[in-house]
Amino acid sequence: MIKPHGADELNPLFVYDNEKHHALQKEAESLPSLLLNSAAAANAVMLGAGYFTPLNGYMNLADALSVAENMQTADGLFWPVPVVNLTESAEGIEAGSRIALRDPNVEGHPILAVMDVEAVESVSAEQIDGMAEQIFGTLDPEHPGVKTFRSLGNTLLSGPIEVLNFSYFQTDFPDTFRTAVEIRNEIAERGWETVVAFQTRNPMHRAHEELCHMAREQLNADGVLIHMLLGKLKAGDIPADVRDAAIRKMVEVYFPPNSAMVTGYGFDMLYAGPREAVLHAVFRQNCGCTHLIVGRDHAGVGDYYGAFDAQTIFDEKVPAGALGIEIFKADHTAYSKKLNKVVMMRDAPDHDKEDFVLLSGTKVREMLGQGIAPPPEFSRPEVAKILMDYYQALDAKN
């Protein structure tokens, strides 16, 4: 199986040993505590689950600035996005402190992790904006990622952590949330060697489904890891439980047996376009995947990024050998009426343009919101029904 990023073995920071877990939980209850923001909590979950191997905690300011500017830490580890614990206030916390990190996303704010604070550093507004512009490619305050990043605070706490739980992800999505450890184990149990990952924060329409089939066939892959984001999205995105149901129904009906794993991970969407695509590649390698599908406007939002910027970054900015995973570059997709199937436009350059029905997730969402069942060229009827039921319930509530 493919090695994890930057290490021979996964480095999950969750405390699996029951005795140690119990002792650490007891100790944490007597420690000074910090209520995390959602972004820092999501980073803790990803560190705990092994997705952010080989990191052992939150980055210090030198590493964060270096990663934002050069996509590598100060000591040369390739990494695309800073993994930080920024906060508005760290009163009473100083270097050498041992603190409990509390979960902002669960009622009662239970202890999420224990942290050995190596440094407490002030970050200037200019440094925050510099990192934001390098990560997101813009400082537009309307960009959801920029807005979130600039709101986290100007105090950065760095140091190793030990993780005690996986926030709400494990309880709210017990059949879907999986750690990188669990995914690697299941890939091994299934006997898969070539595994292609598909990232999604939306329900999967015909174009998404066919991209998975195309990648599996062209790469001669044993299986597809359909890996959905379960954390916070922007307003208007479809909730994770609805996406989960729709995707599971699609796989059940339209994928061959033992060809797809439906799983999810606990992270908040960054909407960082190209940089986030590279982060997706890093942690899919840590899951044991050999390939990642990168399509049009991968991890994008609005019109901040070019349609294929998330592909070209791998050619232009990722050093040779920095990643073990490979990229499957997907083109625009369309439904060919003559061929009666979805195709990538680059594979059908000679067909009459009138033959194609362009597939758009935005168009599908508009139709569903109006109570109109999308045609089968756009969405499988079983999937459309689940989504229409959601929108109708939403309309009734409003």
TINU-763181 format. One record per residue: x, y, z of N, C-alpha, C in turn. Coordinates in steps of 0.001 Angstrom, whole numbers, plus 500000, padded with zeros to 6 digits. Layout:
N
XYZXYZXYZ/...
***
This chain:
398
500840498804500000500000500000500000500882501256500000/500382502315499370501116503571499299501464504068500699/502669504624500858503073505127502167502349506439502478/502154506734503771501595508033504148502527509165503726/502005510370503757502805511536503382503879511806504437/505119511866504003506219512268504866506560511303505990/506087510058505903506339509099506992506196507680506468/506762506745507203506604505328506847505291504762507369/504773505368508451503521504906509049502642506101509380/501343505842509466500418506895509876500759507387511279/500444508651511517500681509252512828499380509831513380/498412508966513735497170509480514314497424509957515744/496884511113516098497136511674517422496026511349518417/495075510527517995494051510053518926494678509053519899/494285509132521162494817508226522184493966506959522192/494491505907521581493738504662521446493827503766522676/494907503838523415495070502996524599494054503400525665/493187502464526075492084502785526990492567503330528328/493591502717528877494089503151530176494665504561530094/495450504800529059496030506132528881494945507158528583/493957506760527789492849507652527445492106508092528711/491821507133529578491100507437530821491920508373531705/493207508095531824494079508922532663494198510338532103/494295510442530780494430511752530153493142512559530288/492010511895530148490720512561530312490594513129531731/490999512323532703490934512757534104491860513938534344/493074513858533783494019514963533943493485516223533281/492908516073532109492436517225531334491387518029532087/490590517334532888489520518014533618490065518986534662/491329518813535055491929519707536050492836520760535418/492984520717534095493887521653533405493156522948533032/493908524046532891493319525243532291492808524875530901/491725525503530474491164525097529188490976526275528255/490947525966526963490732526945525904489593526453525030/488596527309524833487509526971523916487974527288522495/488098526248521692488565526404520317487499527048519439/487909527614518312486947527926517261486776526679516393/485797526702515488485488525503514707486645525082513812/487393526049513285488515525712512401489611524971513153/489958525446514348490990524774515143490511523413515613/489210523295515936488655522003516349488701521006515199/488388521467513985488449520582512816489877520120512568/490841521015512757492245520611512621492607519530513629/492094519662514867492372518652515898491792517299515503/490586517304514948489959516047514516490783515394513415/491238516199512452492031515652511343493382515134511823/493982515836512792495234515360513383494993514057514137/493918514013514893493609512808515662493362511605514785/492720511839513629492335510742512740493464510279511830/494627510941511894495757510534511060495780511150509682/494758511941509349494708512551508017495857513527507792/496324514158508882497367515170508746498754514624509100/498937513320508966500279512726509096501237513445508142/502450513811508582503131513410509814503099514456510928/502200515452510841502184516522511836501858515959513222/502425516596514262502139516139515629501388517183516440/500896518221515756500124519237516447499986520484515595/499683521587516270499477522860515581500813523525515234/500856524143514066502075524804513596502346526093514358/503634526437514487503998527742515030503947528783513910/504209530033514265504050531108513291505039530976512134/506277530597512423507269530452511348506820529403510341/506305528266510828505825527221509930504590527675509158/503676528345509855502444528799509203502752529789508084/503643530739508354504008531716507325504727531048506158/505594530090506470506347529388505428505420528537504557/504478527865505194503523527043504448502656527924503551/502180529043504092501339529935503295502102530458502076/503375530786502276504152531379501189504732530343500239/505294529264500792506075528320499979505538526898499928/504435526637500618503884525283500721504892524291501310/505645524747502282506491523839503048506775524462504411/506971523602505408507283524091506744508710524612506772/509078525238507888510417525817508003511513524770507849/511210523516508220512233522469508067512063521662506779/511198522136505869511157521563504521510090520543504230/509175520262505181508084519320504901507085519968503950/506776519300502845505770519825501922504404519796502592/503745520956502623502393521047503201501694522266502600/500446522131502146499833523197501351499094524295502116/498592524000503323497753524956504056498169524947505522/498332526110506162498694526122507586497676525364508444/498189524584509393497346523873510365497584524570511704/496671525464512055496934526379513157495809526377514190/496162526881515361495207527144516430495267528639516716/494503529400515959494396530835516170493229531113517105/493408532039518004492353532358518959492346533853519232/491212534358519715491107535784520016491779536119521336/491774535156522255492369535426523563492961534156524142/494175534270524700494817533136525370495318533594526746/494469534333527420494843534902528715495239533800529699/496389533970530318496863533001531306497586531812530716/497628531714529394498321530597528740499670531085528236/500708530374528541502051530753528088502811529523527665/503958529744527025504800528629526599505122527752527801/504999526444527615505219525501528705503941525066529386/502830525748529074501538525364529656501049524047529072/500297523329529880499579522142529410498105522449529589/497347522405528501495968522871528553495019521869527908/493761521976528312492701521201527676492059522052526588/491810521445525440491160522130524328489703521690524275/488800522653524340487374522332524397486695522542523047/485698521697522800485018521608521508483910522663521414/483969523563520433482927524585520305481650524071519652/481725522890519042480616522401518212479713521384518898/480008521072520160479211520104520908478715520776522183/477448520542522499476852521155523686477637520792524943/477886521777525780478656521557526995480150521710526798/480603521852525540482012522045525200482931521021525869/482734519734525541483589518699526138485040518856525708/485927518200526431487354518264526107487623517456524840/488227518125523878488535517498522592489951516938522573/490875517655523208492285517260523163493050517927524297/494243517433524530495175518042525470496371518536524673/496834519740525007497904520371524234499057520789525144/500258520491524698501459521037525332501855522274524542/501666523436525151501890524695524444503383524990524374/503898525003523168505321525309522976505559526796522754/504576527484522181504726528916521937503360529588521883/503315530820522363502145531685522236502634532937521517/502161533137520286502709534197519447501602535125518945/501914536401518917500993537379518349501197537439516841/500108537485516136500151537541514673499595538893514256/500351539644513488499893540965513077498774540854512045/498008541925511921496946541959510910497533541778509520/498738542345509305499401542208507997499769540745507739/500214540030508768500555538611508598499309537767508340/498219538079509062496954537365508823496507537568507383/496522538825506926496088539101505559497034538484504531/498330538491504843499288537883503916499036536397503758/498809535712504870498516534285504787497210534033504065/496191534829504376494883534648503734494992534800502220/495723535820501784495841536052500342496602534923499659/497622534383500331498390533288499735497587531985499716/496791531749500756495997530515500817494826530567499846/494106531699499840492842531772499103492961532502497769/494113533145497539494295533849496273493538535153496184/492974535626497290492192536859497302492074537351498731/491774538635498873491423539191500181489991539733500171/489225539338499179487836539762499099487107539324500374/486563540264501139485893539896502389484657539040502200/484157538964500953482988538122500687483366536655500454/484643536396500240485084535006500088484901534308501432/484151533189501491483858532577502795485085532114503553/486112531639502833487326531199503501488109532364504080/488205533437503312488890534646503788488172535206505011/486848535263504917486046535800506023486295535003507302/486305533686507190486532532840508363487949533019508902/488938532943508024490335532997508462490643534301509181/490110535401508674490393536709509273489640536928510582/488694536038510884487901536189512106488400535321513267/489429534498513028489836533502514022490553534109515217/491217535215515026491972535833516110493418536054515727/494140536756516594495521537138516296496538536539517268/496100535552518042497025534859518940497147533416518480/498371532970518244498606531626517711499271530759518771/498616529637519084499173528663520023499680527460519233/500926527082519485501492525944518763502006524895519726/502061523661519224502577522568520028501828521275519760/502362520164520278501749518850520040500447518678520813/499584517834520289498312517548520959498083516042521030/497255515654521985496734514285522092495216514402522065/494582513667521174493157513836520897492343512785521653/491247513237522261490433512357523108489106511956522465/488613512720521490487384512306520798487333512976519431/486372512588518640486261513102517272485065514035517118/484823514857518150483769515854518119482424515185517820/481575515843517033480247515296516753480245514324515584/481358514201514904481368513430513662481086511949513891/481692511390514924481533509963515175480131509627515660/479519510529516449478178510267516974477092510594515955/477263511678515207476242512071514237476301511253512950/477478510743512618477649509988511361478375508664511627/477798507806512485478519506578512870478773505629511709/477929505665510684478111504757509550479005505347508459/479375506623508620480082507300507531481437507849507948/481524508475509122482810509034509561483825507909509740/484982508086509137486066507116509277487390507856509404/488267507329510227489610507878510325490458507352509162/491604507985508966492531507485507947492993506083508293/493118505806509581493503504458510040492461503444509591/491189503757509834490106502822509485489999502634507975/490189503692507220490097503573505761491230502714505223/492440502946505713493574502104505291493302500635505609/492768500379506794492483498999507188491444498367506273/490401499146505923489351498578505064489857498356503648/490690499256503146491283499060501820492080497753501799/492844497518502866493635496285502950492726495061503011/491642495160503789490707494035503913490023493722502591/489733494745501805489082494543500510490069494041499458/491360494121499760492369493687498799492600494663497674/492233495918497886492431496929496858493884497397496861/494420497621495676495773498172495550495747499543494889/495048499654493777494882500946493118493535501512493532/493571502661494218492345503234494791492268504708494409/491158505099493817490977506485493406489983507162494354/490348508341494840489498509084495780488667510119495036/487427510272495481486556511320494960486110512184496128/486449513459496070486105514440497090484736515035496781/483872515138497807482608515814497551482101516546498789/481517517701498549480780518409499588479327518562499163/478985517980498004477640518062497443477101516658497191/475784516533497013475263515255496516475896514959495155/475991513689494816476627513323493550475588513183492443/475723514020491432474851513946490278475496513062489212/474867512962488056475345512036487034476801512290486656/477176513570486568478547513896486178479542513345487187/479242513509488487480137513012489535480227511487489492/479069510860489355479034509396489304479879508875488148/479677509488486980480393509000485801481889509274485882/482282510381486535483706510630486730484352509495487520/483641509016488535484166507893489326484305506643488468/483288506362487659483356505184486779484498505322485771/484611506524485172485666506751484173487048506573484788/487253507178485953488564507088486591488891505651486950/487909504934487478488154503538487867488518502696486651/487823502930485543488092502139484338489432502529483695/489683503834483564490908504270482878492166503959483684/492048503975485011493198503673485858493276502191486220/492259501442485765492165500028486145492220499887487667/491488500764488337491511500807489799490617499726490388/491005499265491561490203498253492260488942498860492865/489022500125493274487868500730493903487980502235494005/486847502844494389486741504291494549486402504603496007/487172505506496598486845506030497920486030507298497718/484725507212497954483867508396497897483911509015499291/484549510154499381484967510708500665484316512078500838/483293512150501655482536513406501766482916514196503000/482914515498502840483175516397503952481940516454504843/482135516301506146481027516258507093480955517514507964/481917518422507828481965519599508688481202520778508127/481551521957508619480804523167508294480995523594506847/479879524026506255479859524509504886479379525952504900/479142526508503720478560527839503649477038527726503576/476375528834503862474911528855503835474406528411502462/473370527565502476472772527114501224473250525761500751/474398525277501266474867523943500898473982522890501567/473890521729500937473005520670501429473642519970502621/472881519761503706473446519152504923474035517770504670/474984517399505537475733516158505347474838514923505387/473829514902506257473006513694506359472204513449505082/471780514525504427471031514386503172471964513930502056/473156514534502001474154514104501012474498512631501189/474678512249502438475048510873502758474009509897502225/472736510184502490471655509304502032471608509228500507/471786510380499855471725510409498396472885509634497773/474074509813498323475250509132497781475157507629498003/474710507228499186474584505796499463473572505132498521/472490505806498241471490505253497317472079505110495912/472832506110495466473458506058494144474424504877494041/475261504693495069476235503597495052475523502253495085/474489502176495898473735500911496015473157500470494672/472655501432493896471945501095492655472868501058491439/473896501931491402474609502139490151476087501769490175/476598501231491267477995500807491317478069499290491493/479016498634490829479177497191491024479556496893492479/479255495676492954479650495306494320481153495454494527/481537495864495726482940496011496130483735496913495186/483080497975494687483798498917493830483848500318494428/483116500551495538483096501891496127482931501804497639/483650502657498339483497502847499784482922504239500002/481815504328500736481221505622501069481641505990502481/482439507040502593482976507441503887482955508962503998/483256509455505208483302510894505418484404511262506390/484779512526506361485836513007507249485393514292507941/485944514538509121485519515650509953486363516890509763/485947517744508863486719518951508576485759520009508077/486083521279508303485295522372507756485829522738506375/484921523031505459485330523408504112486079524733504146/487208524788503431488010526010503379487623526897502191/487176526288501103486907526990499845488183527654499319/489298526942499449490601527486499057491023527057497661/490132526443496892490434526129495501491697525307495333/492685525805494582493901525029494289494646524545495526/494814525406496523495535524994497737494787523866498449/493474523959498468492696522913499133492740521607498351/492823521703497029492960520493496213494235519744496590/495321520493496821496577519851497216496449519242498604/495774519945499516495530519375500843494722518087500728/493735518085499853492935516875499631493810515723499158/494774516026498325495678514972497844496527514427498984/497027515325499830497862514892500953497099513923501840/495905514297502263495255513401503226494571512211502572/494344512253501248493889511014500580495046510033500446/496265510529500267497427509637500314497523508982501693/497271509765502733497306509203504083496208508166504300/495130508259503537494059507255503609494433505953502898/495471505996502067495859504818501313495463504857499856/495005506028499380494597506151497977495817506417497092/495779505877495895496871506080494936496587507228493976/495306507601493832494909508660492901493789509504493512/493721510772493088492636511677493471492064512303492214/490754512242492075490084512928490969490056514420491277/490608515211490370490537516667490494489815517188489262/488640517728489493487818518162488376487745519664488246/486741520101487565486528521520487307486204522237488614/486915523329488890486684524188490060486682523389491361/487616522491491495487737521653492682487931522535493919/487070522369494912487136523105496185486992524609496000/486420525011494890486265526433494632484948526992495132/484791528284494948483564528977495318483471530215494444/482264530559494024482098531738493179482958531655491940/483540532799491558484427532813490377485835533266490755/486260532861491952487583533269492437488731532526491754/488452531337491201489514530515490626489165530135489202/490210529956488388489989529456487040489478528026487076/488789527616486024488126526308486021489075525161486335/490331525258485905491258524146486088492507524532486884/492410525617487662493538526027488500493928524947489500/492938524182489964493214523132490952493972521963490346/494034521892489013494868520882488344496260521433488055/496323522655487553497617523198487144498539523437488334/497981523638489532498845523841490693499749522633490932/499266521440490598500085520234490780501266520225489804/501065520809488639502145520869487650503111522018487936/502583523115488451503377524344488557503964524587489940/503294524105490994503706524481492353504096523306493242/503739522088492881504065520932493706505383520333493214/506426520342494040507735519827493596507656518337493245/508447517940492284508511516524491895508872515675493107/508105514621493317508374513705494419507816514135495754/507183515324495809506646515804497094505459514965497552/504721514416496600503559513587496912503710512212496275/503151511216496940503137509875496373501886509618495557/500805510323495873499529510150495179499584510833493816/498826510310492857498753510906491525497384511526491308/497312512433490364496083513175490091495433512655488812/494137512397488877493344512081487689492625513367487299/493041513967486200492501515256485782491210515057484992/490146515650485500488847515510484856488498516783484098/487867516612482959487463517726482108485993518060482372/485478519068481658484048519332481653483316518053481234/482191517807481850481399516626481484480090517062480834/479574516200479977478304516471479303477626515149478983/476323515203478833475563514014478448475410514014476931/475885512934476292475755512795474842474453512060474530/473573512738473804472292512110473446472522510965472449/473521511115471583473795510063470607474384508827471277/475300509060472209475952507939472896475141507434474082/474156508247474518473311507891475654474139507668476925/475132508536477122475936508436478344476680509750478587/477221509873479790478018511044480146479436510850479615/479992511908479036481362511853478525482119513092478990/483448513003479000484267514196479183484459514834477817/484345516153477756484366516839476472485656516584475698/486768516410476409488035516164475705488034514817474987/487147513911475411487085512586474791486106512550473623/485418513657473377484433513660472290484515514957471497/485697515300471010485860516610470354485176516719469004/484866515596468365484347515650466996482830515569466928/482190515421468073480730515298468039480076516661467841/478900516632467277478096517834467097477794518440468467/478081519738468621477870520377469916476405520335470352/475494520250469387474074520173469735473723518849470406/474645517909470299474414516580470887474526516612472403/475218517589472946475580517551474359474611518315475254/474316517704476365473579518381477439474588518622478548/474972519889478756475975520200479767475409519954481160/476191519295481983475746518913483318476239519932484333/475330520464485111475674521501486077475008521227487411/475838521118488464475288520954489806474437522137490210/474834523344489774474064524550490093472682524465489475/472624524023488214471344523895487521470446522869488224/471046521754488636470275520728489341469698521298490628/470504522027491399470028522594492666468894523583492430/468999524365491351467931525317491030466620524586490757/466685523513489990465481522758489652464882522115490890/465740521516491709465244520869492920464580521877493845/465183523065493948464632524112494802463280524589494317/463019524439493009461732524837492438460734523679492409/461154522537492980460266521377493011460174520647491686/461153520858490815461159520223489493462145519064489509/461704517888489101462596516734489034463553516912487864/464861516881488112465817517034487007465690515859486044/465977516072484771465941514961483821467019513940484180/466843512685483733467799511632484094469214511902483590/469362512773482584470700513128482130471460513889483220/470730514549484108471343515359485160471489514594486471/470448513879486844470454513264488176469680511952488141/470214510949488801469504509681488911468182509909489651/467089509287489196465787509540489832465765509203491319/466491508149491720466507507774493137467191508852493982/468225509460493401468935510537494091468074511797494115/467457512099492972466629513301492874465484513269493880/464910512094494108463792512003495051464220512381496468/465382511875496888465893512196498231466110513701498367/466662514310497330466956515741497387465687516579497295/464727516145496483463462516882496387462699516816497706/462736515659498357462079515540499664462693516525500658/464017516665500599464705517609501496464253519040501215/464247519434499932463877520803499585462411521095499907/461546520109499689460135520311500001459916520469501505/460650519673502291460556519817503748461082521178504188/462127521649503508462704522959503829461705524058503526/461032523949502358460029524943501988458873524946502982/458448523750503403457341523656504353457700524307505690/458964524146506087459430524707507359459484526234507293/459843526730506084459957528187505915458616528832505594/
***
